[in-house]
């Protein structure tokens, strides 16, 4: 079954019966892709197709190799029903994780498992077409190197920083050139459907879908790298906002006493005091006063380049100044998070990103700040947790976006 461009496929299909059969098969595939496995009865209820039709379509999809049986579900009385799932090679998704200084890519199967080893290139993210071409060449090279039949890779999910309107495929911060949207440019170059999302939202979606095992429906994901990103999930769905910009809380000016100018041009933003950029600034000040510290030695071994992960590594190695830096960042971050708790009252807040590798050195001061700045009743049912997916969360973010949106252009 050709899944590369369902919209074009539908235009070629003749007849109402054939069209309905094709769209119903897409509904079944989407259901199994998002659920992992399901029974015919549950599919019938969830997608709104009669049970005889579901059984017939499952038979067709098993014959063509897209669907397989996977044991039996628990009985609700009577015979245990068969469980169905997508075959591992039903289709593949190419995921791309872009940040300010590098691009990673890997191919995932229909069970959301990586089937190629992730590859990385260094870049400087900007608005130059040459940078866009470099990224596209890297993506195409990885796709060709994978050895997977071209027609089996049906979509590309891209997670990247910036002010992103994923509905219209526009990044208002990076890779702005020409008259077309960024998604249109990617699709023209890569010849596949491309799903673009802000990195914090995509990583939050990945944690929600693949990482956290609790059945929470109202979740915040806060990711701290060079900047701070926020993803919001309400009633089990990623919240985009009216223009697709929901989650830009890092540029909220909540520190009136701060005289540090943020990258956005304002003073007092959370990002100016609690991000990886702020950590690097504080680390430079620490190194200037103590050139023999663990942190100083690590920086020298890194060609005198200070990066947030070095401060985290130094703290984990026992460097007292690095621990203090992370404590200050955690307290300021917790102050910002306390506002989110009182506005949104989430069931869970996930802390992730490279700085979150500091674990208790970051989580403990965040919790202390929440105790100080948020109302006890507002926070008592909110769980604070570290992310589960670790360094692969960015690539799984690209997968999660495809998992969420695939076929929506013809099914909604």
N, C-alpha and C positions, 0 to 999 in steps of 0.2 A: 504494500500500500504506500503510495507516494505521499509523504508528509512534509516535503520541503516547503511548498507554498500552497496550502489548502485553498486560499482564496482564488488563485488562478486555476487550480484543479476544478473547483466548483463551476467556474465559468465554462469549462470544457465539457462538463457532464450534461448529457441530454436526458430529459425526462424527470418528472417529479419524484417518482419512486427511487430512481438511482441517486438523485440529489439527497433525498431524505436518508437513504441508507448510508451514504458517505458521511453526512453530518452526524448521524447517530454513532457511527464507528469512531469518529473524532471524540464524541462525548465519552464513550467508553474508555478510549485510550487516555484522555485527560483525567478521568476519574481514577484509573489505575496508576497513572503517573503521580498524581498528588497523594493518593492514599497508600500506595505501596502494594497492597493486595486487598481483595474484596470478594464478597459472594455475589452471585447473580441477583439474589433478592435485595441486597443492600444497594447494588448498582441501580436496580429498577426504581427504588424509592428516591435515590439521590440524584439521578439524572432525568427522571420523569419519563421513562420508556417502559412499555409493558414487559412483563416477564418472558413471554414467548419470544418477543422481538429481541430482548437481551440475550436469551439463550441462543437464538439463531445467529446473532451478530458475533457472539463469543466463539461459536463454532467456525464462522468465517475467518475470524482473526487468528484462531488457533491453526487453521489450515494454511494461512498465509505466513505464519511464523511470528506474528507480533505478540501473541498472548500464549501463556502456558498455565497449566494447573499447578498449584503449590499446596498440596495437602488439603486438609479439611478444617473448617472453622468449628468453634464450640457449638454444641447443639442447644437450640432454644426449645427443645422438645421434639422428639422424632429423629430422623436421620440427619447426621452431620452434613452440612452443605459444603460443596467444593469451594475452595479458595482459588481465585484467579489472580495472576499478576502479569506484568509485561515481561517478555523475554529480555534477557540482558542485552541482546543485540538488536532489539526492536528499532531503536534509533539512538543517536548520540548527540550530545550538546557540547559545544566548545565554549569554555568559560575563560574570561579575560579579567584580570584584576590589575587595575592601573592606579598607581599613586604618583606623587610629585616627582619621584626619582627612579621608578622602575615599573616594568610591566611583566606580569606572569601569565602563563597560559597553560591549560590542561584540558583534555577531553574527558567527558563523563558519560557513562552509559545511562540507559533508561531507569536503572535502579539508583541513580545519583552516586555512583562509585567511579573514582578516577581510574581510567584505563591507560593513560599516558603519564609519564613522570613530568611534573611541572617544570617548565623552562622559564628563564628570566633574562630580560635585557635591561640595561640602564638607559634612562632617558632623562630629559628635563622637560616636564610638562608645561606647555605654553600654548600660544595661539598660532603657531607656525604650521603651514601645510606640510613642511618637511618632517615635522614630528609626527603628524597624522600618518604620513606615508610610511615612516619607519615602524610605527605600531602595526599598521596593516600588513606590511611585509613580514613582520615577525609572526603575526597570527596565521597568515597563509602558509608560512614555512612550517609552523608547528602542525597545522592541519595536514599538510602533505606528508610530513615526516611520520605522522601517526599510523599510516598504513591502513586506516579505516576507509572503506569505500566511500567515495565522495557523496553519493546520494543518501548515505546513512546519517551524515551529520546535518541535522535539520535546522539548527538555530545556533546563534551565538549570543551569550549573555555577557554584558560588559558592566562591571562595577568600577566607578571612578569618583574622585572628589569633584566638588563644584556645585554651583547652584543649578540643579538639574530639573527640568520639566520633562519627566519621563513620558507624559501623555503625548507631547508633541515631539519628543526626541531631541530636545535642545539642551546643551550645556552652556549656560550664560557666563561661565568662568573660564573654561579651557577649550582649546581646539575650535575656536570661533574663526571661521574664514569662509568666504564665498557666501552665496545666497541660500544654500540649502541647509537643512538641519543636520546636526551631527549624525543622527541615525540614518538619514538619507545618504550622507557621504559614506558611512560605513557600509551600508547595504549595497551601494553601487560598486564599491571596491571589493567587498568580500563575497558578494553574490549569495547571500543568505539573509534570512530574517534576523534582525539584530534587536535585542531588548536591552535598553540602557537604563541604569538606575544609579542614583547617588550611593556612594560606598557605605555610609552609615545605615541607610535604609535597607540596602541589599544584605549587609551583614546581619542586621537585626532579623530580617526575614529568614536568613540561613539558620541562625540560632533557634528561631521559633520553629522552623520546619524540621531541622535535622539535629539540633544540639540538645536543647532542654527537653526533658521527658515529662515534665509536669503539664497538666492539661489547662494551663492558663490561657486566657483569651485577651487579656489587657496587659501588654508588656512594653517596656521601654528598653532600648538598646543604646548604650552610651559607649562610643569607641574613641579612645584617646591615642592618637599617633602624633604627627606634627601639629594637627589641629584637633578639634573635638567635634564629633558628629553624633547626631541623635536620630534614631529610628523609632517610630511610634506605631504600635499595633493596637487597634481598638476592635473589640469583638472579633478577633481572629483575622483581621484584615489590616494590611499596611495602610497607614493614613497618609495621604498625599497633600491634603489641603486644597484650597480653591484653585491655586495656580501651580501646584506640585512642589511647593517649597517648604512644606511643614517640616519642622525639626531643626531650624537654624537658630537654636537657642544659645549656641556658643558666642554669638555676637550680641547677646543681650547685655547692656551696660549696667551691671548690678554692683560694681565696686566703685562707688563714688570717690573714694580716697585715692584710687590708683591714678598715677600720672603716666602710665605706660600706654603708648599708642598701639592699638591693635592693627592687624593687617587690613582691616576694613576701613581704617581711618578714624574710628572712634576711640575714646579712652574709657577704661573701666570694663571692657568686655571680659566675659569669663575666659575666653580663649587666650587673652593676653596674660593671664596669671595661672592657668591650670592646664595648659596644653604641652605637647612635646616641644614646641617653640619656646614656651616659658621655661621649661625644664633646662633646655640648652642655655638660655640666657643666665639662669641661676647657676648652672654648672660652670660657666665661664668665670663668674664672680668667685666661685669656690676655688677653682684651680688657681686663680690669680693670688689667692692668699695661702695656698698650700700646694706646692708643686710636687710634694713627695707622697701624696695620698694615693690610695688604690685607684680612685677615679682619674687622677692625673696620669698615672702609669698606663691605665687602659686607653686614655686618649692618645698618648704618645705612640702606643702600639697600633693605633688606628690612623696613623699618618696625621696626627694632630687634628683630626676631624671629630667634632663633638656631635654625637647623635643621641636621641632619647634613650635608645636601648642600652647605651654604655652606662648611663646613670642608673638604670634598672639593674644591670649586671653588677655595678659597683656596690649598690645597696645590698644585693643578695650575697655579695662577698664580704659584707660587714663594714663598708665605708660609711662612717657616721654622718658626714656632710651630705652624701647622696641620700641616706635615709631621711635626713631632715628636709631635703628638697622635696622628696616624694610625700612626706608628711604635710608640708605646707600646701602642695598641690592638691592632695586629697581633701584637706580641710576646705579649701576654696571650691573644689569641685562639688563636695558635699553640700556646700551652701547653695550652689546653683541647683543641684538635684532636689533639694528640699522644696524649692519653688514648684518643680515639676510634680512632686508627690502631692502637693496641696491643690494643684490645678487639675491633675489627671487621675490621682488615686489608683496607680497601677497595682496589679497583683505581683509583678516581678520587675526588677530593674537589673539588667545584665550589663556588667562592666567588661569591656573588651578592648582590643587593640594592643599594640606593642608595649605601651606603658603598663597595661594591666598584668603583664608578666611579673610585675613587682609583687603581685598577690597581696599578702597581709600588710605590706608596707604602704599600699594604696587603699585597700579596702577598710582597714581599721580607722584611719582618719576620716574617710568618707562617712562611715557609720557614726563616728563621734559627732561630725557636723550635722548629720541628720537628726541626732538626738537633741542637738542644741537648737536648730533652726526650724524643724518641722513639728507640726502638732502631733502629739502622741497618738491620738485617735486616727489621724490621717495615715500614719505610717505603720500602724500595728499589724496590718495584714499585707504589708509590702515586703517581699523577700528580696534581699540584695545578693546577687550571685555573680561569680566570675564566668566568663564565656567558656564553653565546653569545646569548641571547634579549633581553638588555638590558631596557629599560623595559617591554616587552610581556610579560615573563615572568609577571606576575601574571594577566593576562587569559588567556594561553595555559595557565596553571595550571588555570583553570576548565574550559577545553576538554579538557585532559589527563585530568581527573577523570571527565568524561562519557565520553571515549574509552575509559577503563579499565573503567568500571562499567556502561555502557549495556546494557540487556537482561539483565543478570545475574539480575534477580529472576525471570525466566522460563526462563533457560537453565541456571542452576546447580542 
